[in-house]
């Protein structure tokens, strides 16, 4: 499970921004407002939209920056439709009021240009005032996000002098010295990592040095909420390069800051092992086909793989719910996937050696395992996810000591794909891919026939008997199972 490094690249940028017809109409409408009211403000598009358009990507994330007026004031002049105002919210880095309206079917945000100063040692909330475009550009997180598009002049403005060059050469850097940028707002460390992964860019050496420093690490712990860290990590996991993001977090010695434990009891190198597992998980997923999973399954599959080396349920729950502040459902689902993958491990040999096993025994063994999964996985569509995790953790019994690291990785990956495919095919061949959805006899019906009011040993015995009888032929219904039970009990009573 070796990992590869990201190399610098040269990105082909557009010579000029090409507007869609809808964008032209939106911008023309904004300029007409400026002319009609004889406003002195310059209207610019800021940040991500400019970056993406230069990269040749379409974007609906239009953020308008205004020179000398508040966003709400400008919106009121755009038209008389109801304005959606996003109030100041420090937890979301919204330190001034942002106004939002829909213009020609597109949500557009308006905010004034600003400068910021951070006076309190442990505060992410700056003192904000109107600023020039240059000051606004330098206060941003990354140079590639500091570009403006001047709507009236129809030009890209690079006030830091580095935004276009860093975008072209695939570099993630900060407009100011990285230590100043990160101490002002340590969340920018994770935004840098996320954007590097998103575009396949490299982190600037000075940025890496600052991000890995003790002082920035302490600032991350003291100034950023766990919810904000969890949001950034979740975006990384949903991206097209989650492995690169996890590698950078590990390399910058931030792994246990992000995936914090109540007590640091893990062994040395465990963070690297976690990253190796998510690397292997991603490679296996790409080899089998990403379309096999939906977005939710892929995301939780990667979390499950990442946390395999620290699989203790309490630890996994703590990381997901306390360190990352993800949902209870996420924590439960990862725990269920781990449990189900362990049960799959016990079936792998049985499933891959059908020629040496009575098919009826194999049929029942799979059925029993998958139906036990029903309450753990909730939907039959998740059994493949659990099987993938089981294939990742299954020991490889081939001697690969004589091959190179890259060849070792290829062979191991091929073996795991073969294992997954063999088990998947066996389950499908036996018609058990939807066995989780088979309706089974309920406990109330069993107790009614036995004429008892609560469970006990006899209830447990009959529940097991009915399960075995029904799964011997999945076409059997709960009603038929109950009829068989009544018949069996009737015969026993006649014999007595």
N, C-alpha and C positions, 0 to 999 in steps of 0.2 A: 504494500500500500504506500508506495513512495509518492512524493509530491513534486510537481514541476513549478518553476518560477516564471514570473511574467517578465517579458523583455520589452524594452522601449520600442516605439513604432512611430511611423510617420503617417499621419492621418490626412486623407485628401479632403480639404475643406472647399466649400463653395466660395467663389470669388465675391459673390454678393448674395444677399438674401432674396430668395424668390418667394413672393407672396402668392397665396391662393386668391381666387376671386373673392371669397368670403372675407379673408384678412384685409384685402384692399378696401372693401366696403366698410368694414369695421373701423379701420384707421381713417378713412375719408370722413366718416361720421364724427369721429373725435376731433379732427382738424376743423370741421365746420363749426363745432361747438366753440373751439378756441377763437375762430374768426368772428362768429356771431356775437360773442360776449366781449370781444376785444381783450381777451386774456393775455397776460404776458408769460404765462407758464409754457415751458417746453414739455411736450408729451413724448415719453420714451417707453419702449418695452424693455424690461429688465430681466436679466438672469437666464433661467433655463430655456425659455423660448428662443432666445438669441443663440445660445449654444447649440441647441438641437437643429435649428434651421441652418446654421453653418455646417453642421455635420450631414446635412441633406435629409434630416428626419422631420416629419410633420409633428406639430405640437399644438394642443389646444390650451396650454398653460400660459395664458397671456396675463402678465402682471404689468400694469402701467405705473410708471414712476413720474410724479409731478414735481416741478421745481419749487413752487411757492404757495401751494394750497393743499388742503386736506382732501383725501379721496372722496369723502361723502359730499363735500361742497361741489366738486367737479361732477360727480354722478347726478346731482340734482339738476345740473344744467344739461346733461346728456338727453334726458327725456323725463317724462312725468311718471314712468312706471315705478312700482314699489322698489325701494332700494334695500338689499340685504346687507346689513352692516355687521362685520365681524369685530366685536369689541376687543380692546386690548387684553391680551392673555399672556403673561410672562412664561407660563409653562409651555406655550407653543411658540415662543420667541416672537410673539406679536406685540411689540412694545408701543406701537401707535395704531390708531384705529385704521382698519382696512375696510374699504367699501367694495361691495360686489354687486354687479348688475349683469343681466343677460343682454348682450348686444348681438343681434342677428343670429340668435341660437347658440351663442358661445358665452360661457361665464367668464367675465373679465374682472380682475381685481385692480383697485386703484389705491395707491398710497403715495405719500410725499417722499421725496429724497430726504435722507437724514444722516446725521452724524451721531456717534454714540461714544459715551465715556462710561467706564465701569469704576465706580468709586469704592464700593464695598468689597472687601476681600473675598468673601464667599458668595457673592451674588452674581447670578446670570442676568439680572435685570439692570439694563444700562440707563443712564440719563440720556434722553434723546432730544434733539432739536433739529430744525430744518438745516439741511446741508447741501453742499454743491454736489454735482454728479461725481466728481473725483473723490470727495470724502465718502460718499455713499458706496462707491466701487471698492474703496480700500477697507470698508467695514464689513464686507461680505466674506463668506467662509472660504471660498476658493477662487482662484483667478479665472477659471473657466466659467464661473457663475457670476462674474463681475462685469460682463459685457452689456452694453446698451445698444438698442436700435432706435435712432432718432427718426421718428415717424415723418416729420416735416422734411428733413434733409435727406431721408432715405439712405442713411449710412450707418455702419456699425461703429460704435465708439468704444475704444479700449483705453480707459483712463489710467489703468495700472501699467500699461505698456507691456503686459505679459500674457494677457488672457488669450489672444489669438495664437501666439507662439506656443503656449502650453497646451492649447487644444490641438494644434497641428502635430506636436511631437508627443502627444499622449502622456502629459505630465500632470500630476495632481500636486498643486502648490497653493500656498496662501498668499493673499495680496500683501499683508504685513509680515513681519517676522513671525514664524509659526508659533514660537513660544507666547508671544503677545496675543495672537489670534486664539490659541487654545486656552490660555488662562482667562481671557475674556469670556469665552464660552466653550468649555471642554467637550460639549456635544459635537463640535466640529471635527473632532478626531474621528468619530464614527461616520460622520458624513463624508469625510475624506476617504475612508476605507470603502464605504458603500459606492461612491462615485468611481473610485478606481476599479472596483469589481464590475460595476455596471458597464463601463466602457472598455475594460481591459487595459486601463492605463497604469502607469507606475507611480509610486509615491516619491515625491522629491526627498532627497537625502536629508536635507535640513528638517523637513516635516517629520520624517521618521525619527530622527534623533530627539526632537521635541516631544513627539507622541509617546515615545518609550521612556521618557524621563520620569523620575520619582515625583517631581513637583506636579507634572500634568496628571499623573496617575492619582495623586492625592486630590487634585482638583476635580477629577472625574467622580471620585467617591463622595466628595463633599458638596458639589454644586449641581449635579445632575440627578434628576429623579430616576428611579428604576423603570418607570413607565416609558420615559423617553429613550433610555438605552434599549429596552425591549422592543420598542417600535422600530428603531434603526436596525436591530438584529433581525427582526422579522422581515423587514424589507430586503435585507441581504439574502435571507433564506428563500425569498420569493423571486430573486433576480436570476439572470441567466448565467451568473458566475458565482454561486454561493461558496464554492471551495476557495476561490481566491480571497474572498472576504474573510473566511475563517482562518486561512493561512496568515493573512496580514495581522489579524487580531492576535494570533498565537506568536508570530514573529516579533511583534511589538510588546510582548509580555503583558498583554491585556486580557488574556483568556480567563484567568480566575477573577479579574475585576468584573468582567461581563457575566460569566457563569459562576457567580460567587456561591460558596458553600457556607453553612453556618460555622463550620470549623474546617480549616484547610488540612484535611487528613489524606488527600490523594497522594499517590506516589509520584516521584519525580518523573517527568516525561509523559505523564498521563494526558496533559493538554495536547501534546503532539500526536499521541495515539488517537485521541478524539477526532482530531483534524484528519488523520489518515483514514479513519472509518468513514467520515463524511465524504472524503475524496473517493474512496472505493465505492461508496453508495451512489455517488453521482455518476461515476464511470459505468457502473453496472446498469444504472437507469438509462443512460445514453445508449449503451450497447443493446439493451432489450427494446428500448423505444420509449421516449418520454410520454408519448400519447397513451401509454398503458395506464397512467394515473391522471386524475384531475388535479387542479391546483392545490386543493386542500390535502389530498393524499400525498402529493409530492413534498409539500412543506413539512408535514408531520413525519413522513418517511425520513427526511433529512435530519430533523430534530432527533428522531429515534436512533438513527445511526450515529450521530454525534455523541449521544449520551450512552452508547453501549458500554464503553469502558467503565462507566460509573452507574451501573444499571440498578443499584439498590433503589427500591421504589421511593423511599423517603427522600433520598438525595435528588432523584429526578423530579419529584413533585416540588421540592424546594426550589430548584433551579428555575423551573418553568413558571411557577406561581409567585415566588418571592424575588428571585434575581432578575427575571425578565418581565414579571408582572403580566404574563399571558393569562388566558382564560382557564377556568377550571376544566372546561371541555378539552382544551389542548393537553393539559396535564393528564387527564384521565385517558385520553386517546393514546398518548405515547405509552403510558403504563399498560394499556390493553394490548397494544402492538408488541411490546416487549414480552408480555405473558404469552400471547398467541404464538410468537416466533419461537419461544422455548418449546411449546407443544409440537410445533411443526418439526423441530429438530429431532424429536423422538420418532417421528414418522418418516423421515427422509430415507433411511435405509430400507424400510418396508416398501415405500413407494417406488424406489429405484431398482428394486429386485423382485418385480412382480412374477418373474418366471420361477422363482424359488418359493413363492408364497401362495397359499390357497387364496384364490381371488375373493372368495366370500369373507375370509378373515381380513383381507386387505380392505375390502369394501366397508366392513363394519368399523375397522380401525380409523379410516379416514372420516367416515360419517360421524363417528363419535367425537373426534377431534374438532371437526368443523362446526358441529352443532353446539359443542361446548363453547366455541368461539362466539356463538350468537350473542350472548349477553356481553361479551367482551368487545366485539368488533361492530356490533349493531347492524351491519349491512354486509351482505355477501360480497359486495364489491371491494371490501377491505382485506379479504384473505390473501390476495396477491401481494399486498403491501407487507403483511406479516411474513409471508413466504420469502420475500426479497430480503428482509432483515435476517431471517433464519439462514438464508444462503450466504449472507455476509459474514455471519459469525461461525459457520460450520468450519471445523478444522480441515485444512488441506493436507492430504496424506501422500503427496508427491514430493520427491526429493528435488528441490529447486536450488540447492546450494551451489551448483556448478554454473548457473546461468547469471547473466548480468542483471542489474537492478531493473532496468527497463523491460527486459525479456521476462524476468520474474513476475513483474506486474501484469504483463500481457497474458502469460500462461495462467496465473491465478485468477485473473478476471474471466478468462475463457472457461475455466473449470467452474467458477461460480455461476456463470450464465448457463452452462450445460446442466448444472444441478437444478437451478430454478426451472429451466425449461422441461427437464425430465419429470419433476414433481408436478408442475402445472399440467403437462400433457396427461399424466396418470390420473389426476383429479378430473380433468375434462373427459378422458376416455371412459371413466366409470360413471360419468353423468352426475358428478357431485359438486360442480362449480356453483350451483345455487342451493346446496343442501342447507345452508343457513336459513333459507326462507321456508323450509318445510314446516308446516304447522304441526306441532307435537301435542300430545295429550296434556291437559292441564291438571294441576294438583287437586283442584276442587272435584273434578270428575272422578279421579281415582279414589279420593276419600269417600265420595258419595256411594260408589259401588262397594267399597270395603266397610261402609257404615261406621266410619270413625270421624271424629271431629278435629283431630290434629295429627300431624305426621309422627312417624315412629319407624321402627325397623321394618315392619311389614309394608308401610307406605314406601320406604326407600327401595325395598326389594321389587315391588311392583312397578315403580317408576323406571327402574333399570330394565326390567323384563319388557315393558311396553316400548321403551326406547330401542332395545335390541330387535324386537319383533317388527317395529315399523321401519327401521332403517335397513332391515334385510331386503326391503323392497320400497324405495321412496315413493312409489305410487300409492301406497297404502295411506289411508286417511285416518285422522284421529278417531272418527266414528267407527271405522273398521277395527281399529286397535281396541277400542272399548268393547266392541262386540266379541272380539277374540278373548278379552279378559273375562267377560261374563261367561262365555262358553267354557273356558278353562276352569273357572271357579265352580260352575255347575257340575262339570264332570267330576271334579274332586269331591264335591258334596255327595254325588251319587255313589262314589266308591266307598265313602265313609259310611 
